[in-house]
Amino acid sequence: MFNSKFDLTGKTALITGAAGLLGKKHAIALLESGCRVIMTDLSENSLNEASNSIKKKFNNTDIIPLQMDVTDLSSIKSCQNILLSKNIYTDILINNAAIDPKVSNDNNIKNSSRFENFPIDEWEKQINVGLTGAFQCSKIFGSKMVERNSGGVILNIASDLSIIAPDQRIYKKKGLKDAQQPVKPVTYSVIKTGLVGLTKYIATYWGDKNIRCNALSPGGVFNNQDKEFVTSLTELIPLKRMANADEYKSAIQFLCSDASSYMTGFNLVIDGGRHVW
């Protein structure tokens, strides 16, 4: 029997970075719970492709694609004004937009990803998207939730690397000197850890306004990565596998609905047990 606390009928959610692998899954999860979903992303082409693929399975009127740049405050405000002009109010905000730097076989990229060589312009660019973007969206859409006095949910998508350091050994390539070895950049850890701090701040700041703020920290999602990398990573996971992209949908439904009505300021880590070791 369906638990009515998971029912999001009549609610509207806005997802940033909605054209990405998990962004699309977040949208589907909410649509399956009866929610109307505003899918936003920087790339209009990717956004339209993602929303059109989902519209084939759901009512077109329940999906609204909007191009938005989370690093540009005027872009965020413009999207909010477009929605308000249609009497659409955001009940749920999922801060999902991020730059996930991939470890590359290119020596120049590998060298620049290392801590001692990491460029300041790349630091600023990635933090602007993943952390400042979440702050700005929370400020704009969260303030409207407060103004309406109707409560709301803010969910920040962090990572298991919000509570553990990246194990750089899983990226190592044979035949390369230490100074040339690829690494997960420092920005990813800083951003995801910062999102947990932002979560706790918002949870206490707007708690008396009935606005709940939590974080979801996924582990690695299988997406046809290099076989050697997958093998190295799964050795660090008690369940001995990476996550499937669909395995976070239930957590999204839980955290965005009244099923988690007494949970706020929490970082839900779902990583196959990796952080336990």
C-alpha positions as CSV (number, residue, x, y, z in Angstrom):
1,M,0.0,0.0,0.0
2,F,1.3,3.4,-1.0
3,N,2.3,5.6,2.0
4,S,0.5,8.9,1.6
5,K,3.3,10.8,3.3
6,F,5.3,10.3,0.1
7,D,2.6,11.9,-2.0
8,L,3.8,15.2,-3.5
9,T,0.6,15.9,-5.5
10,G,0.1,19.7,-5.7
11,K,3.8,20.4,-4.9
12,T,6.4,22.0,-7.3
13,A,10.1,21.2,-7.2
14,L,12.9,23.0,-9.0
15,I,16.1,21.0,-9.8
16,T,19.4,22.6,-10.8
17,G,21.7,20.7,-13.1
18,A,18.6,18.6,-14.1
19,A,20.1,17.5,-17.5
20,G,22.8,15.5,-15.8
21,L,22.8,11.8,-15.0
22,L,21.4,12.0,-11.5
23,G,19.4,15.2,-12.2
24,K,17.2,13.3,-14.6
25,K,16.7,10.6,-12.0
26,H,15.8,13.1,-9.4
27,A,13.1,14.6,-11.7
28,I,11.7,11.1,-12.5
29,A,11.6,10.3,-8.7
30,L,9.5,13.4,-7.9
31,L,7.2,13.0,-10.9
32,E,6.5,9.5,-9.8
33,S,5.4,11.0,-6.5
34,G,2.9,13.3,-8.2
35,C,5.1,16.4,-8.1
36,R,5.4,19.1,-10.8
37,V,9.1,19.5,-11.7
38,I,10.9,22.5,-13.0
39,M,14.1,21.3,-14.7
40,T,16.8,23.9,-15.0
41,D,20.3,23.6,-16.5
42,L,22.9,25.9,-18.1
43,S,22.8,24.0,-21.5
44,E,19.5,24.7,-23.2
45,N,20.1,21.8,-25.7
46,S,20.9,19.3,-23.0
47,L,18.0,20.5,-20.9
48,N,15.5,20.2,-23.8
49,E,16.8,16.7,-24.7
50,A,16.5,15.6,-21.0
51,S,13.0,17.0,-20.5
52,N,11.7,15.7,-23.8
53,S,12.9,12.2,-23.0
54,I,11.1,12.3,-19.6
55,K,7.9,13.9,-21.1
56,K,7.3,10.7,-23.0
57,K,6.6,8.9,-19.7
58,F,4.8,11.7,-17.9
59,N,2.3,14.5,-18.4
60,N,3.8,17.3,-20.3
61,T,2.3,19.9,-18.1
62,D,4.1,18.4,-15.1
63,I,7.6,19.2,-16.5
64,I,8.8,22.8,-17.1
65,P,12.3,23.2,-18.6
66,L,14.0,26.5,-17.9
67,Q,17.5,27.5,-18.8
68,M,19.3,28.9,-15.7
69,D,22.9,29.7,-14.7
70,V,23.3,29.1,-11.0
71,T,26.4,31.3,-11.0
72,D,24.4,34.3,-12.3
73,L,22.1,35.9,-9.7
74,S,20.2,37.7,-12.4
75,S,19.5,34.4,-14.2
76,I,18.2,32.9,-11.0
77,K,15.9,35.8,-10.3
78,S,14.7,35.9,-13.9
79,C,13.7,32.2,-13.7
80,Q,11.8,32.9,-10.4
81,N,10.0,35.9,-12.0
82,I,9.0,33.7,-15.0
83,L,7.5,31.2,-12.6
84,L,5.8,33.8,-10.4
85,S,4.2,35.4,-13.5
86,K,2.5,32.0,-14.1
87,N,1.6,31.7,-10.4
88,I,4.1,28.9,-9.9
89,Y,5.7,28.7,-6.5
90,T,8.6,26.5,-5.6
91,D,7.9,24.2,-2.6
92,I,11.0,22.0,-3.1
93,L,14.5,23.1,-4.2
94,I,17.1,20.5,-5.1
95,N,20.6,22.0,-5.5
96,N,22.1,19.4,-7.8
97,A,24.2,21.6,-10.2
98,A,27.9,20.8,-10.1
99,I,31.1,20.4,-12.1
100,D,32.4,16.8,-11.6
101,P,35.9,16.9,-12.8
102,K,36.8,13.6,-14.5
103,V,40.3,12.2,-14.2
104,S,41.8,12.3,-17.7
105,N,44.6,10.5,-19.4
106,D,45.8,13.8,-20.7
107,N,49.1,14.7,-19.0
108,N,48.4,18.4,-18.9
109,I,45.0,17.9,-17.2
110,K,46.6,15.4,-14.8
111,N,49.3,17.7,-13.8
112,S,46.9,20.7,-13.3
113,S,44.5,18.6,-11.2
114,R,47.2,18.0,-8.6
115,F,46.9,20.2,-5.5
116,E,50.2,22.0,-5.9
117,N,49.4,22.9,-9.5
118,F,45.7,23.5,-9.3
119,P,44.8,26.8,-11.0
120,I,42.9,29.5,-9.1
121,D,40.6,30.1,-12.1
122,E,39.5,26.5,-12.1
123,W,39.0,26.6,-8.3
124,E,36.8,29.7,-8.6
125,K,34.8,28.3,-11.5
126,Q,34.0,25.0,-9.8
127,I,33.1,26.5,-6.5
128,N,30.9,29.1,-8.2
129,V,28.8,26.3,-9.7
130,G,28.7,23.7,-6.9
131,L,28.7,25.8,-3.8
132,T,28.0,29.5,-4.5
133,G,25.3,28.4,-6.9
134,A,23.6,26.4,-4.2
135,F,23.8,29.4,-1.8
136,Q,22.3,31.7,-4.4
137,C,19.4,29.4,-5.3
138,S,18.7,28.7,-1.7
139,K,18.7,32.4,-0.9
140,I,16.3,33.3,-3.8
141,F,13.9,30.4,-3.8
142,G,14.2,29.8,0.0
143,S,13.3,33.5,0.8
144,K,10.2,33.2,-1.3
145,M,9.2,30.1,0.7
146,V,9.6,32.1,3.9
147,E,7.6,35.0,2.4
148,R,4.8,32.7,1.5
149,N,4.8,31.2,5.0
150,S,4.0,27.8,3.6
151,G,7.1,25.9,4.5
152,G,9.3,24.0,2.1
153,V,12.2,21.7,1.4
154,I,15.8,22.4,0.3
155,L,17.9,19.4,-0.6
156,N,21.6,19.7,-1.3
157,I,23.2,17.0,-3.3
158,A,26.6,16.4,-1.8
159,S,28.8,13.2,-2.0
160,D,30.4,10.6,0.2
161,L,33.4,12.8,-0.3
162,S,31.7,15.3,2.0
163,I,32.7,13.0,4.9
164,I,35.8,11.1,3.6
165,A,38.8,12.1,1.6
166,P,39.2,10.9,-2.0
167,D,41.4,7.8,-2.1
168,Q,43.8,8.9,-4.8
169,R,45.1,5.4,-5.2
170,I,42.1,4.4,-7.3
171,Y,43.2,6.9,-10.0
172,K,46.8,5.8,-10.2
173,K,48.2,4.8,-13.6
174,K,51.1,2.5,-14.1
175,G,54.3,4.0,-15.5
176,L,53.7,7.5,-14.3
177,K,55.8,9.4,-11.8
178,D,54.1,10.6,-8.6
179,A,54.0,14.2,-9.9
180,Q,52.2,13.1,-13.0
181,Q,49.6,10.8,-11.4
182,P,46.0,11.9,-11.9
183,V,44.0,12.9,-8.8
184,K,40.5,14.0,-7.8
185,P,40.8,17.8,-7.5
186,V,40.6,19.5,-4.1
187,T,37.6,21.5,-5.3
188,Y,35.3,18.5,-5.2
189,S,35.9,17.7,-1.6
190,V,35.7,21.4,-0.6
191,I,32.4,21.9,-2.4
192,K,30.7,18.8,-1.1
193,T,31.9,19.4,2.5
194,G,30.7,23.0,2.2
195,L,27.3,21.9,1.1
196,V,26.9,19.9,4.3
197,G,27.8,23.1,6.2
198,L,25.3,25.1,4.2
199,T,22.7,22.4,4.9
200,K,23.1,22.7,8.7
201,Y,23.1,26.5,8.5
202,I,19.9,26.7,6.6
203,A,18.2,24.0,8.7
204,T,18.8,26.1,11.8
205,Y,18.3,29.5,10.2
206,W,14.9,28.8,8.7
207,G,13.8,25.9,11.0
208,D,11.2,28.1,12.7
209,K,9.8,28.9,9.2
210,N,9.1,25.2,8.7
211,I,11.7,24.9,6.0
212,R,13.6,21.7,6.2
213,C,17.1,21.4,4.7
214,N,19.0,18.1,4.3
215,A,21.8,16.8,2.2
216,L,22.1,13.6,0.2
217,S,25.5,12.2,-0.2
218,P,25.7,9.5,-3.0
219,G,28.6,7.2,-3.6
220,G,30.0,6.5,-7.1
221,V,27.4,5.8,-9.8
222,F,28.3,3.3,-12.5
223,N,28.3,5.0,-15.9
224,N,30.6,2.8,-18.0
225,Q,33.8,4.1,-16.4
226,D,37.2,2.6,-17.1
227,K,37.3,-1.0,-16.0
228,E,40.4,-0.6,-13.9
229,F,38.9,2.3,-12.0
230,V,35.7,0.4,-11.3
231,T,37.6,-2.5,-10.0
232,S,39.8,-0.3,-7.7
233,L,36.8,1.6,-6.4
234,T,34.6,-1.4,-5.7
235,E,37.4,-2.9,-3.5
236,L,36.7,0.0,-1.2
237,I,32.9,-0.6,-1.0
238,P,31.5,-3.3,1.3
239,L,28.7,-4.1,-1.2
240,K,31.4,-4.7,-3.8
241,R,29.8,-2.6,-6.5
242,M,29.1,1.0,-7.6
243,A,25.6,2.4,-7.4
244,N,23.0,2.1,-10.2
245,A,21.7,5.5,-11.2
246,D,18.1,4.5,-10.1
247,E,19.2,3.7,-6.5
248,Y,18.8,7.2,-5.2
249,K,15.3,7.8,-6.3
250,S,13.6,6.5,-3.2
251,A,15.9,8.7,-1.0
252,I,14.9,11.7,-3.1
253,Q,11.2,10.9,-2.6
254,F,11.8,10.4,1.1
255,L,13.8,13.6,1.7
256,C,11.4,15.8,-0.3
257,S,8.2,14.6,1.2
258,D,6.4,14.5,4.5
259,A,7.9,11.0,5.0
260,S,10.9,12.9,6.4
261,S,8.9,15.6,8.1
262,Y,11.0,15.5,11.3
263,M,14.3,15.4,9.6
264,T,16.4,18.5,9.0
265,G,20.1,19.4,9.0
266,F,21.0,15.8,8.2
267,N,23.5,14.4,5.7
268,L,22.1,11.1,4.4
269,V,25.1,9.1,3.1
270,I,24.2,6.3,0.6
271,D,27.5,4.8,-0.7
272,G,27.3,1.1,-0.3
273,G,29.1,1.4,3.0
274,R,32.3,2.9,1.7
275,H,32.6,5.5,4.4
276,V,32.3,2.8,7.1
277,W,35.8,1.4,6.3
